[in-house]
Amino acid sequence: MWKQVTITAVLALVGLGCQDTGQDKAPKTASLGAWGVETRFINPLIQPGDDFFRYVNDGWLESAVIPEGLPRMDSFISLSLRTEQQLQQIIEDLPAERRAPGSSEQQLADLHASFMDLEQRETQGLTGLKAGLAMIADAANHAALLPLMARPGFPAVADFSILLDPDDPSGYRLFLSQSGTGLPSRDYYLSDEAPYPALRDAYVDYVAATLGRAGAGASTDTARAVLDFETALARVHWTPAQSRDVIRNTHRMTPAELQAYAPQIDWLALLAAADIPEPSSMIVSNDTAVRDGAQLFASASLETVRAWMQFHYLDGFAQYLGDAWREAHFDFHQRTLAGISKPRSLDRQALQFLSHYLGEPLGKLYVERYFPADSKVAMESMVAHLREAFSERIRENPWMDQATREQAFAKLGAFTSHIGYPDRWHDLSGIRIDPADLVGNIQRIREWQMTDAISKLDEPARDWEWGMTPQTINAYYSASHNEIVFPAAILQPPFFDPAADPAVNYGAIGMVIGHEISHGFDDQGSRYNGMGQLDNWWSAPSRQQFEARANRLVEQYNQYRPLPDLTVNGRLTLGENIGDLGGISVAYAALEKMLVDHPEVDQKKDGFTARQRFFLGYAQLWRALYKDEHLRQLVLTNPHSPNEFRVNGVVRNVDAWYEAFEVTEQQVLFLPPGQRVDLWQ
């Protein structure tokens, strides 16, 4: 289900170097190069119009190394590594005297201790999981397994979630969506082309070994039956591209209608097992997959569904158990599927774990120590500047009629932005964290999360609640809230550098802001009005004009080939590609306006004009190296295009890029003007 979309973005001028902030406050030099771009990595032997991504980043691509334990290296990872050092210092400095029971300091310190205590993990073995395994083993029939599918940590053929009601986002609604598979995407189950058959064989081996290690006595035949069951699920599941379609994924049903639609599962019994009150209606996403998944569950043998549930229950905790469990989990999920040869150090794993399970308490301490108040003020001004630029693009849009234009203005005017950290934090003080019980800690946190989510059904919309923690290197747009959110950690170099050239900042963090604003007007975000409701506010002619341009963008990206046997899915990545193209277009418009007010920025630096530096900053932000296995997963499942095409695929549609670098029709990236997609130029 399309809920929120994450970062690529655009920047404004305030706080970008044209503002007198005082010599004692402003950094002396940029973090990257002399003015924000590492020009030493530019390859003058490559024509910008042939491969702009490689032209800007060739030296970096040849010299950069993917860090041990990670599947890629890029700007996000670079900043994440720096942020982890800050988080590590916070953990090391947690004062013992402030660790009152239920305090953030106590919970973080004790959860960290439970994660780091490998000896305790080995000693406890499967103790914390025995009750759950016994409930699966003791189930006399399929109906007895249903209550388990409603509990945290157990697999299900259909997942429940609590989200804002798309018709009335002042409150929440229960959502139901497809689930039940363990491999990254349908292709891993259904394709007979390499490498998928070998990966399926590895999965069977991993399933058998996992069940055998738990004493379940499973054979390879049992593991193969689990794979066959999941393959049947994958066959009826919607593709990632289909799952983006917000209209098709919003099928409202009453419980009685759902029961008639998918009668093989007692849905009210499932809700009761989760302590979810019977709703007047619910939203069924991937409706045919939910229906067919219920039928497949009911028709599979009891032995198979037991083994399937046991495996996924164990696999969900395996990385938190003893050595043999952790090593096997890493070998399959990281080495086999993602191409990672060695795990990260235990202390770095611990930080990822803490950010996942106690992310808000850790984020609150991070903000208190590392997020300067002036960064929030500067970013608020930047967002306002970019909104103004986007408003001008709407006003000057040649293909949008006046009625739709007025609605677009209304939606943009209703946008809200949140920067740095939330105004309110969740109260987690009631969660008991035991320094000697890692599995129990995870179970208690998951139970709290589920209880908290269910409680939303009786509450008005939580406008204060964020979908990311402050230490997250990302940003997002939420259609239901009509809001853009920028966590504290991303407001650092290479995304935002007050000491860098303003033109570079416009191409970097500037692009992040513009990208997120553009999501409100992409192929799915445009289905929502300014109040966060699903609403067809477009006139038919304007929607047709928009979709014609969007379809041309799909066709362009369908041609890009990140791996020899794999092309980008232009339909899956359409929303992000629109965000990228809209973001860079609006950021460039803001740059042009700034250059009028600040002509001193228009001076050349190292032979590059301000307009060239804008595009250099953009391309530098998206430099990336991938493990092939990880890249395959991203292409098949992720709505973002690989970074090479986030650069080359975007700039070739921007007239200003052609002018800045004098790109001619003899060059590889050249598109005739009539073939360029002009959404917001």
C-alpha positions in Angstrom: 0.0 0.0 0.0 1.4 3.4 -1.0 1.6 5.3 2.3 4.7 7.6 2.4 7.5 8.2 0.0 11.1 8.9 0.8 13.9 11.1 -0.2 15.3 12.8 -3.1 15.1 16.5 -2.7 15.6 20.2 -3.6 17.1 23.2 -1.8 16.7 26.9 -1.2 19.1 29.7 -0.5 18.6 30.7 3.1 21.4 29.2 5.1 23.3 28.3 1.9 26.1 30.8 2.0 24.4 34.1 0.9 23.3 34.9 4.4 25.4 36.8 6.9 25.5 34.4 9.8 28.6 35.7 11.4 32.2 34.6 11.1 32.2 32.9 14.4 29.3 30.6 13.5 29.9 29.7 9.8 32.3 26.9 9.0 35.4 28.1 7.2 35.5 25.4 4.4 33.2 23.1 2.7 33.2 19.4 3.7 33.7 18.2 0.1 36.3 20.0 -2.0 36.9 23.7 -1.8 33.3 24.7 -2.5 31.2 21.6 -2.1 32.2 19.4 -5.0 35.2 17.1 -5.1 36.4 18.2 -8.5 39.4 15.8 -8.3 36.9 13.0 -9.1 35.6 14.7 -12.3 36.9 12.9 -15.4 37.5 15.5 -18.2 37.9 12.6 -20.7 34.2 11.8 -20.4 31.7 14.1 -22.1 29.0 15.3 -19.7 26.5 14.7 -22.4 27.6 11.0 -22.8 27.4 10.0 -19.1 27.0 12.8 -16.6 27.0 10.4 -13.6 30.3 9.0 -14.6 31.7 12.4 -15.7 31.2 13.8 -12.2 31.9 10.7 -10.2 34.4 8.6 -12.2 37.3 9.1 -9.8 35.2 8.3 -6.8 33.7 5.2 -8.5 37.1 3.9 -9.2 38.5 4.5 -5.7 35.6 4.1 -3.3 35.2 0.9 -1.3 32.0 -0.6 0.1 32.4 -0.8 3.9 32.6 -4.2 5.4 29.2 -5.6 6.3 27.3 -3.3 4.0 25.8 -3.9 0.5 26.6 -0.4 -1.0 28.4 2.8 -0.5 26.7 6.2 -1.2 26.0 9.5 0.4 23.4 8.0 2.7 25.9 5.4 4.0 28.7 8.0 4.3 26.5 10.1 6.5 25.1 7.1 8.4 28.7 6.1 9.4 29.3 9.5 10.8 26.0 9.5 12.6 26.8 6.1 14.1 29.9 7.5 15.7 27.7 10.1 17.4 25.2 7.5 18.5 28.0 5.3 19.8 29.3 8.2 21.9 25.8 8.7 23.3 25.6 5.1 24.4 29.0 5.1 26.0 28.1 8.3 27.9 24.8 7.2 29.3 25.1 8.2 33.0 24.4 5.5 35.5 22.8 8.0 37.9 20.1 8.8 35.4 19.1 5.2 34.7 15.8 5.2 36.7 13.5 2.3 35.9 11.6 3.2 32.7 13.8 6.1 31.8 15.2 6.4 28.3 18.7 6.0 29.7 17.8 2.8 31.5 16.0 1.3 28.6 18.7 2.1 26.1 21.6 1.0 28.4 19.9 -2.3 29.2 18.7 -3.1 25.7 22.2 -2.4 24.5 23.6 -4.7 27.2 21.3 -7.5 26.3 22.3 -7.2 22.6 26.0 -7.2 23.3 26.0 -10.1 25.7 26.8 -13.0 23.3 27.4 -15.4 26.2 24.0 -14.9 27.6 22.5 -15.4 24.1 24.3 -18.7 23.8 23.2 -19.8 27.3 19.5 -19.0 26.8 19.3 -20.7 23.4 15.7 -21.0 22.4 14.2 -20.5 25.8 12.3 -17.3 24.9 10.8 -19.0 21.8 9.8 -22.3 23.2 6.3 -21.2 24.1 5.6 -19.9 20.6 7.1 -23.0 19.0 5.0 -25.2 21.2 1.8 -23.4 20.2 2.6 -24.0 16.6 3.4 -27.6 17.1 0.3 -28.3 19.3 -2.1 -26.8 16.7 -4.5 -29.5 15.8 -5.8 -27.9 12.7 -5.5 -24.7 10.5 -8.1 -22.9 12.7 -5.8 -23.3 15.7 -3.0 -21.5 13.9 -5.1 -18.4 13.1 -4.7 -16.8 16.5 -0.9 -17.0 16.2 -1.0 -15.2 12.8 -2.5 -12.2 14.7 0.4 -12.0 17.1 3.7 -10.1 16.7 6.6 -12.3 15.5 4.5 -14.9 13.8 4.0 -15.1 10.0 0.7 -14.6 8.3 -0.8 -14.9 4.8 -2.4 -11.4 5.3 -1.0 -8.6 7.5 -3.0 -6.1 9.5 -1.9 -2.5 9.9 -3.5 0.6 11.3 -3.3 3.7 9.0 -5.2 6.9 8.4 -8.5 6.4 6.6 -8.0 7.5 3.0 -11.5 8.9 2.9 -11.4 10.5 6.3 -7.8 11.1 7.4 -9.0 12.6 10.7 -9.0 9.0 12.0 -7.6 5.6 11.5 -8.8 2.5 9.7 -7.7 -1.2 9.7 -5.8 -2.3 6.6 -5.3 -5.8 5.3 -2.6 -6.7 2.8 -0.7 -9.6 1.2 2.0 -11.4 3.1 3.7 -14.7 3.8 6.8 -15.0 1.6 10.4 -15.0 2.7 12.4 -14.2 -0.5 12.8 -10.6 -1.6 10.3 -10.6 -4.5 8.1 -12.7 -6.8 11.0 -13.1 -9.3 13.0 -15.1 -6.8 10.2 -17.7 -6.8 9.0 -17.7 -10.3 11.9 -17.0 -12.6 13.8 -19.9 -14.1 16.6 -17.7 -15.3 19.9 -17.5 -13.3 20.5 -16.8 -10.5 17.0 -17.5 -9.1 17.0 -21.4 -9.2 20.2 -21.5 -7.2 18.9 -19.0 -4.7 15.7 -21.1 -4.3 17.9 -24.2 -3.6 19.9 -22.1 -1.0 16.6 -21.1 0.6 15.4 -24.7 0.9 18.7 -25.6 2.6 18.4 -22.7 5.0 14.8 -23.6 5.9 15.7 -27.2 6.5 18.8 -26.2 8.6 16.8 -23.7 10.6 14.0 -26.2 11.5 16.6 -28.9 12.1 18.6 -26.7 14.5 15.4 -26.1 16.5 14.8 -29.9 16.8 11.8 -29.9 14.6 13.2 -32.8 12.7 12.4 -31.3 9.3 13.6 -32.9 6.2 14.6 -31.4 2.9 11.2 -32.5 1.6 9.5 -30.5 4.3 11.6 -27.4 3.4 10.8 -27.9 -0.2 7.1 -28.0 0.7 7.5 -24.7 2.5 9.1 -23.2 -0.7 6.3 -24.6 -2.8 3.7 -23.0 -0.5 5.5 -19.7 -0.7 5.8 -20.0 -4.4 2.1 -20.5 -4.7 1.6 -17.3 -2.6 4.1 -15.4 -4.7 2.2 -16.4 -7.9 -1.0 -14.8 -6.6 0.7 -11.8 -5.0 0.6 -8.4 -6.7 3.8 -7.1 -8.1 5.6 -4.1 -6.4 4.4 -1.9 -9.2 0.8 -3.0 -8.8 1.0 -2.5 -5.0 1.8 1.2 -5.6 -1.6 1.9 -7.2 -3.4 3.6 -4.4 -6.8 3.4 -6.1 -6.7 -0.4 -6.8 -5.3 -0.9 -3.3 -8.1 0.8 -1.5 -11.0 -1.7 -1.5 -13.2 -1.0 1.4 -15.1 -3.9 2.8 -17.3 -4.7 5.9 -16.3 -7.7 7.9 -19.2 -9.6 6.4 -18.1 -8.7 2.9 -14.6 -9.8 3.6 -15.8 -13.1 5.0 -17.9 -13.7 1.9 -15.0 -12.7 -0.3 -12.3 -14.9 1.4 -14.3 -17.5 3.4 -11.4 -19.9 4.1 -10.3 -17.7 7.1 -12.5 -16.7 10.0 -11.5 -13.0 9.9 -13.5 -12.0 13.0 -11.7 -14.7 15.0 -8.4 -13.4 13.7 -9.3 -9.9 14.8 -10.4 -11.1 18.2 -7.2 -12.9 18.7 -5.4 -9.6 18.2 -7.8 -7.8 20.5 -8.9 -5.7 17.6 -12.6 -4.6 17.9 -14.8 -5.5 15.0 -14.7 -2.5 12.6 -17.5 -1.1 10.6 -15.3 -1.5 7.6 -11.7 -2.1 6.6 -9.4 -1.4 3.7 -8.3 -4.5 1.8 -5.1 -3.9 -0.3 -4.0 -6.5 -2.9 -7.5 -7.8 -2.5 -7.2 -10.8 -4.9 -3.9 -11.8 -3.2 -5.5 -11.7 0.2 -8.4 -13.9 -1.1 -6.2 -16.3 -2.9 -3.7 -16.4 0.0 -6.5 -17.5 2.4 -7.5 -20.3 0.0 -3.9 -21.5 -0.3 -3.4 -21.5 3.4 -6.6 -23.5 3.9 -5.7 -26.0 1.2 -2.1 -26.6 2.3 -1.3 -29.6 4.5 -1.2 -28.9 8.3 2.4 -30.2 8.3 3.4 -27.7 5.7 1.8 -24.6 7.3 3.2 -25.7 10.7 6.7 -25.9 9.2 6.2 -22.6 7.4 5.1 -20.9 10.6 7.9 -22.5 12.7 10.6 -21.4 10.2 9.5 -17.8 9.9 9.1 -17.5 13.7 12.6 -18.8 14.2 14.1 -16.8 11.3 12.6 -13.6 12.7 14.7 -14.0 15.9 17.7 -15.9 14.5 20.0 -12.9 14.3 19.4 -12.3 18.1 20.3 -15.9 19.2 23.5 -17.9 19.6 26.5 -18.1 17.3 25.1 -20.9 15.0 21.8 -19.1 14.5 23.4 -15.7 13.8 26.0 -17.2 11.4 23.3 -19.1 9.4 21.1 -16.1 9.3 23.9 -13.9 8.0 25.1 -16.5 5.5 21.7 -16.7 3.8 20.2 -13.2 4.1 23.4 -11.2 3.8 26.0 -13.3 2.0 23.7 -15.2 -0.4 21.0 -12.6 -1.1 22.9 -9.3 -0.7 26.5 -10.3 -1.5 28.0 -9.2 1.8 31.1 -11.2 2.8 31.4 -10.3 6.4 29.0 -9.0 9.1 29.4 -5.6 10.6 31.1 -5.2 14.0 28.9 -6.1 17.0 28.8 -2.5 18.3 27.6 -1.2 14.9 24.9 -4.0 14.8 23.9 -2.9 18.3 23.3 0.7 17.1 21.2 -0.4 14.2 19.2 -2.6 16.6 18.7 0.2 19.1 17.6 2.6 16.3 15.1 0.0 15.2 13.6 -0.9 18.6 14.1 2.2 20.7 14.7 4.7 17.9 12.8 7.6 19.5 14.5 7.6 22.9 17.9 7.3 21.1 16.8 10.1 18.7 15.8 12.4 21.5 19.2 12.1 23.0 20.8 12.6 19.6 18.9 15.8 19.0 19.7 17.2 22.4 23.4 16.7 21.8 24.0 17.1 18.1 21.2 19.0 16.3 21.8 22.8 16.4 18.7 25.0 16.6 19.9 27.2 13.8 19.8 24.2 11.4 16.1 23.9 12.0 15.5 27.6 11.4 17.6 27.6 8.2 15.8 24.5 6.9 12.4 26.1 7.6 13.4 29.0 5.5 14.6 26.7 2.8 11.4 24.8 2.6 9.4 28.1 2.4 11.7 29.2 -0.5 11.2 25.9 -2.4 7.4 26.1 -1.8 7.4 29.5 -3.4 9.4 28.2 -6.4 7.0 25.2 -6.8 4.0 27.6 -6.6 5.5 29.5 -9.5 5.9 26.3 -11.5 2.2 25.6 -11.0 1.3 29.1 -12.1 3.4 28.8 -15.3 2.5 25.2 -16.1 1.4 25.2 -19.7 -0.6 21.9 -19.7 -2.7 22.3 -16.5 -6.0 24.0 -16.9 -7.1 26.7 -14.5 -9.6 24.6 -12.4 -6.9 22.0 -11.7 -4.3 24.8 -11.2 -6.5 26.3 -8.4 -6.8 22.9 -6.7 -3.0 22.4 -7.0 -2.4 25.8 -5.3 -4.8 24.8 -2.5 -3.0 21.5 -1.9 0.4 23.2 -1.9 -0.9 25.9 0.5 -2.1 23.1 2.9 1.4 21.4 3.0 3.0 21.2 6.4 6.7 20.6 7.0 8.4 19.1 10.0 12.1 19.4 10.6 14.6 17.8 12.9 12.5 16.1 15.5 8.8 15.6 16.5 7.2 18.1 18.8 6.0 15.1 21.0 7.5 11.7 21.8 5.9 8.4 22.5 5.8 7.3 26.1 7.7 4.0 26.2 8.3 4.0 30.0 6.0 1.1 30.6 8.1 -1.3 28.5 10.2 -3.5 30.7 13.8 -3.9 29.4 15.9 -6.6 31.0 19.7 -6.5 30.4 19.8 -10.3 30.5 16.8 -11.1 28.2 17.3 -9.9 24.6 14.5 -12.1 23.1 12.1 -11.1 25.8 12.9 -7.4 25.3 12.1 -7.7 21.6 8.9 -9.5 22.3 7.8 -6.9 24.8 8.6 -4.0 22.5 6.7 -5.6 19.6 3.7 -6.2 21.9 3.8 -2.5 22.9 4.0 -1.5 19.3 1.0 -3.6 18.4 -1.1 -2.4 21.3 -0.2 1.2 20.5 -1.2 0.7 16.9 -4.6 -0.8 17.8 -5.3 2.0 20.2 -5.3 4.4 17.3 -8.6 3.0 16.1 -10.2 5.0 18.9 -8.1 8.1 18.5 -8.1 11.2 16.2 -5.1 11.4 13.8 -1.8 11.8 15.5 -0.5 14.8 13.7 2.6 14.7 16.0 3.7 11.2 15.1 6.6 10.8 12.7 7.3 7.9 10.4 11.1 8.2 10.9 13.4 8.8 13.8 15.6 12.0 14.0 18.8 9.9 13.5 17.5 8.6 10.1 19.4 9.7 7.0 16.3 10.2 4.9 13.2 12.3 4.3 9.6 11.6 3.3 6.3 12.9 2.1 3.1 11.5 3.6 0.0 11.9 1.4 -2.5 11.2 4.2 -1.0 14.0 6.3 0.0 16.1 3.3 3.3 16.8 5.0 7.0 16.6 4.3 9.4 15.5 7.0 13.2 16.0 7.3 14.9 14.2 10.2 17.8 16.0 12.0 20.5 13.7 10.8 20.1 14.5 7.1 20.8 18.2 7.6 24.5 17.7 7.4 27.1 17.4 4.6 26.9 16.1 1.9 23.2 16.9 1.9 23.3 20.3 3.6 26.6 22.2 4.0 26.3 25.9 5.1 30.0 26.4 4.0 29.4 25.1 0.5 28.7 27.1 -2.6 25.0 28.0 -2.7 24.5 26.6 -6.2 25.9 23.2 -5.0 23.5 23.2 -2.0 20.6 23.9 -4.4 21.5 20.8 -6.3 21.9 18.7 -3.1 19.6 19.4 -0.1 17.7 21.7 -2.3 16.8 18.8 -4.4 15.7 16.8 -1.3 13.1 19.4 -0.4 11.8 19.8 -4.0 11.7 16.1 -4.4 9.5 15.6 -1.4 7.2 18.5 -2.4 6.9 16.9 -5.9 5.7 13.7 -4.3 2.5 15.4 -3.5 1.9 15.8 -7.2 3.3 12.5 -8.5 1.3 9.6 -10.1 0.0 8.5 -6.7 0.4 11.6 -4.4 -1.7 13.5 -6.9 -4.7 11.3 -6.0 -4.9 13.0 -2.6 -6.2 16.5 -1.9 -4.8 19.0 0.5 -6.7 17.5 3.4 -5.1 14.1 2.8 -8.2 12.5 1.3 -8.4 10.4 -1.8 -10.0 12.8 -4.2 -10.1 13.1 -7.9 -9.4 16.9 -8.0 -7.9 16.9 -11.5 -9.9 17.7 -14.6 -10.0 15.0 -17.2 -7.9 17.0 -19.7 -5.2 17.9 -17.1 -5.0 14.3 -15.9 -4.6 13.1 -19.5 -1.8 15.6 -20.1 -0.1 14.5 -16.8 -0.4 10.8 -17.6 0.9 11.2 -21.2 4.1 12.8 -19.8 4.3 10.1 -17.0 4.0 7.3 -19.5 6.9 8.8 -21.5 9.0 8.8 -18.4 8.0 5.1 -17.8 9.2 4.2 -21.3 12.5 6.0 -20.8 13.3 4.2 -17.6 12.2 0.8 -18.9 15.2 1.0 -21.2 17.8 1.4 -18.5 19.8 -1.7 -17.7 21.7 -1.7 -14.3 22.6 -5.4 -14.7 23.0 -7.4 -17.9 19.8 -9.4 -17.3 17.7 -6.8 -15.6 16.1 -3.5 -16.6 14.6 -0.8 -14.4 10.8 -1.1 -14.0 9.6 2.3 -15.1 6.2 1.8 -13.6 7.5 0.8 -10.2 9.9 3.7 -10.1 7.5 6.3 -11.6 6.7 8.2 -8.4 10.3 8.5 -7.4 11.4 9.5 -11.0 8.7 12.2 -11.0 10.0 13.3 -7.6 13.5 13.5 -9.0 12.6 15.3 -12.1 10.2 17.7 -10.3 12.7 18.2 -7.5 15.6 19.2 -9.8 13.4 21.4 -11.9 12.0 23.4 -9.0 15.4 23.6 -7.3 16.9 25.0 -10.5 14.1 27.6 -10.7 14.8 28.6 -7.2 18.5 28.9 -8.1 17.7 31.2 -11.0 15.7 33.5 -8.7 18.5 33.5 -6.2 21.1 34.5 -8.8 19.1 37.6 -9.6 19.2 38.7 -6.0 22.8 37.5 -5.4 24.8 38.0 -8.6 28.0 37.4 -6.8 27.2 33.7 -6.6 27.2 33.6 -10.4 31.0 34.0 -10.6 32.9 31.0 -11.9 34.7 28.6 -9.5 37.4 26.4 -11.0 36.0 27.2 -14.4 32.5 26.1 -13.6 29.5 28.5 -13.7 26.9 28.5 -10.9 24.4 26.6 -13.2 27.0 23.9 -13.9 27.9 23.7 -10.2 24.2 23.1 -9.4 24.2 20.0 -11.6 27.6 18.9 -10.3 26.2 19.0 -6.8 23.2 17.0 -7.8 25.2 14.3 -9.5 27.7 14.1 -6.7 25.0 13.5 -4.1 23.9 10.3 -5.9 27.3 8.7 -6.4 27.0 5.1 -5.4 28.6 1.6 -5.5 26.5 -1.5 -5.1 27.0 -5.2 -4.6 25.4 -6.9 -7.6 23.2 -9.0 -5.4 21.9 -6.0 -3.5 21.4 -4.1 -6.7 19.2 -6.9 -8.0 17.0 -6.7 -4.9 16.6 -3.0 -5.3 15.7 -3.1 -8.9 13.0 -5.8 -8.3 11.5 -4.3 -5.2 12.5 -0.7 -4.5 10.5 2.3 -6.0 13.8 4.3 -6.4 15.8 3.8 -9.6 19.5 3.0 -9.2 21.5 6.1 -8.6 23.2 6.2 -12.0 19.8 6.6 -13.6 18.6 9.1 -10.9 21.3 11.3 -12.4 21.4 10.5 -16.2 17.7 9.7 -16.5 16.8 13.0 -14.9 19.2 15.5 -16.4 18.5 14.4 -20.0 15.0 15.8 -19.5 16.1 19.2 -18.2 16.6 21.9 -20.8 18.9 23.9 -18.4 21.3 21.0 -18.2 21.8 21.0 -22.0 22.4 24.7 -21.9 24.8 24.6 -18.9 27.0 21.9 -20.5 26.4 22.6 -24.2 25.1 19.1 -24.8 24.7 18.3 -28.5 22.6 15.8 -30.4 25.8 13.8 -31.1 26.1 12.8 -27.4 24.6 9.7 -25.8 22.2 11.3 -23.4 20.8 13.8 -25.9 17.0 13.7 -26.3 15.3 15.9 -28.9 13.2 18.6 -27.1 10.0 17.0 -28.1 11.0 13.8 -26.3 11.9 15.4 -23.0 9.4 15.1 -20.2 8.5 18.6 -19.0 6.5 18.2 -15.8 7.5 21.3 -13.9 10.1 23.1 -16.0 
